[in-house]
Every structure is written in structure tokens, then in C-alpha cells.
Amino acid sequence: MSRSQETIDLLLSRRSVKPFTMVEPGPDDADLELILRAGARVPDHGKLAPWRFILFKGDTRAAFGKVLRDIYKVEEPRADESRLKIEEGRLLQAPLVVAVVSRIVPSKKAPEWEQVLSAGAACQNMLVAATALGFVGAWLTEWYAYSAKVAEALGLGENERVAGFIYFGSPSMPKDERERPALADICTEWKAG
């Protein structure tokens, strides 16, 4: 099989996996460096690097889980203990979690929208790189990606917001497939006049 065919097969088979099904091992430091380098290799009009990465490995996952629990308790005062335990264990579902932070850099050359799209491309590149290395991943944006208190705990600046939390690990079961849109339903060809 040619390398180009391998790349196409990888792109056509990449699939998100629920974090609670991920197991050890996660990416080691060498794998993580490749994943992050792939994330930083996206289109970046103006060379602004309008993204950055916050890593949660080992014990930091549990420590940040306590932060999530405390914030959730304040934001959702009716949450019961079982829900608070879910929030506390959220980052422990996978061996590695990377928060991708979209940061808007003042620029006349690259509008804000392009910078946000670049951060999204960084997320996707990391997922594809992890898949190529034999890992699984999931890009999540749940309540904690939008919480001002979580942003503060992450040390985000006023020009920053979470593009997503990306979970990485090894598969514990075969990846299932879901139906994808038919190209005829999502593609049109523009015609003059």
C-alpha cells in the first residue's frame, strides 16, 4: 500500500472514542511531542500561533478534577454527590488530556474567525496524529470548556477560550462506526448565473 493510500485510509477511518472506554497506555513523552508538533503544524495566517496547549498527565488529572468538582458545585448548587464524583473523575477517564486554548492575537492580517479556525485545525491534527500512532482520542467541549471559573483556574487571558479538551488513550474495545452524511446531501457545485 502506498504512503498516500495509508494517509487517506487513516483520514477515512479516524473515529472519536468515548473517554470512559480509554485505557493505558496513553501517549508517552515522545508520542506526545509528535502529537503536539502536529497540532502546531496547522494553517496559521500571519504566523500568530493563535492557540496553546495545557497538558493534564498523571496526578494533575486528579488535582484538576477536584477543581472541576468545586466549580461545578458552585455553578450547579443542586448537584448531588454522584454528579460531583463524575466531575471530579472527568479527566481520569483517559491517560492524557490536552486543553487546546484558542487565543486571539491582534492582527490586521488574520481576522479573529481565521484564528479560531486555526485552533480547531490544531485539535483535528492532534486527533489524526494520535490515531496514526495507534491511540484513540475524543475532542470534547462540555460545560467546563465554557465556564468562566474553569477559564480562570486554567489561567486563561481575556483573549483566550477553550477550543476543546482532547482525551487520548488506548482502545479497550474495537471502534464502532457511525453513519456519516452522504456527500450528495452536503455538497453542491456553484454555477454562474
C-alpha positions, -999 to 999 in steps of 0.1 A, spaced: 0 0 0 14 34 -9 20 60 18 -6 83 2 -32 55 4 -22 49 41 -29 86 48 -62 85 30 -72 53 49 -62 70 82 -83 100 75 -113 80 64 -112 57 94 -104 81 122 -131 79 148 -137 96 182 -139 72 211 -157 79 244 -131 87 271 -145 63 296 -136 35 273 -99 46 270 -72 27 289 -35 29 295 -11 33 279 -15 68 268 10 86 246 44 87 262 66 118 261 79 111 226 44 103 212 30 134 229 57 156 214 47 143 179 10 149 186 17 184 198 40 192 169 12 180 145 -12 203 164 12 233 159 16 225 122 -18 238 110 -26 267 87 -18 299 107 -23 330 86 2 356 98 23 332 119 4 342 150 2 307 167 -34 316 179 -35 285 201 -17 269 230 -19 236 248 -24 228 285 -14 192 294 -30 171 321 -9 140 328 -6 117 358 -17 132 391 -25 166 376 -57 150 361 -70 142 396 -59 175 410 -78 194 383 -107 171 388 -110 185 423 -111 220 408 -138 209 384 -158 194 413 -156 226 434 -165 248 404 -194 226 394 -207 226 430 -208 264 429 -223 266 394 -248 238 400 -257 240 437 -284 213 434 -258 187 421 -258 156 442 -228 137 454 -229 112 425 -227 140 399 -199 157 418 -179 125 417 -184 124 379 -170 159 376 -141 150 399 -132 120 379 -137 135 345 -101 139 335 -92 105 349 -112 88 321 -82 89 298 -44 87 304 -38 121 289 -60 152 284 -49 183 265 -68 215 267 -65 234 234 -67 271 240 -78 294 212 -61 328 217 -69 358 196 -39 378 187 -44 414 175 -38 413 137 -48 433 107 -38 404 85 -56 375 102 -92 381 113 -105 365 146 -125 339 127 -94 326 109 -76 324 142 -104 304 158 -105 280 128 -67 275 132 -73 264 168 -99 239 156 -75 227 130 -49 221 158 -74 199 176 -81 179 145 -44 175 136 -37 161 171 -65 136 168 -52 124 135 -17 122 147 -27 102 178 -47 78 155 -16 73 133 4 64 164 -22 38 174 -40 57 201 -77 69 203 -90 103 211 -120 124 217 -125 162 214 -150 174 240 -165 208 248 -188 203 277 -197 227 304 -162 231 316 -150 244 283 -174 273 286 -172 280 324 -156 314 333 -144 299 366 -127 270 348 -111 295 324 -98 314 355 -85 281 370 -67 274 338 -51 309 338 -67 320 305 -63 356 294 -92 378 282 -82 369 246 -84 332 253 -110 305 255 -110 267 254 -114 252 220 -117 218 235 -104 192 259 -89 164 239 -87 130 256 -61 104 245 -55 68 254 -55 33 241 -87 15 229 -103 -10 253 -126 -23 225 -129 -21 188 -140 12 174 -176 13 162 -186 32 132 -214 57 129 -233 68 98 -217 97 80 -235 122 58 -239 113 22 -218 136 0 -248 143 -22 -265 158 9 -237 182 18 -220 191 -15 -232 214 -42 -214 228 -72 -216 266 -77 -227 276 -112 -226 311 -127 -259 329 -133 
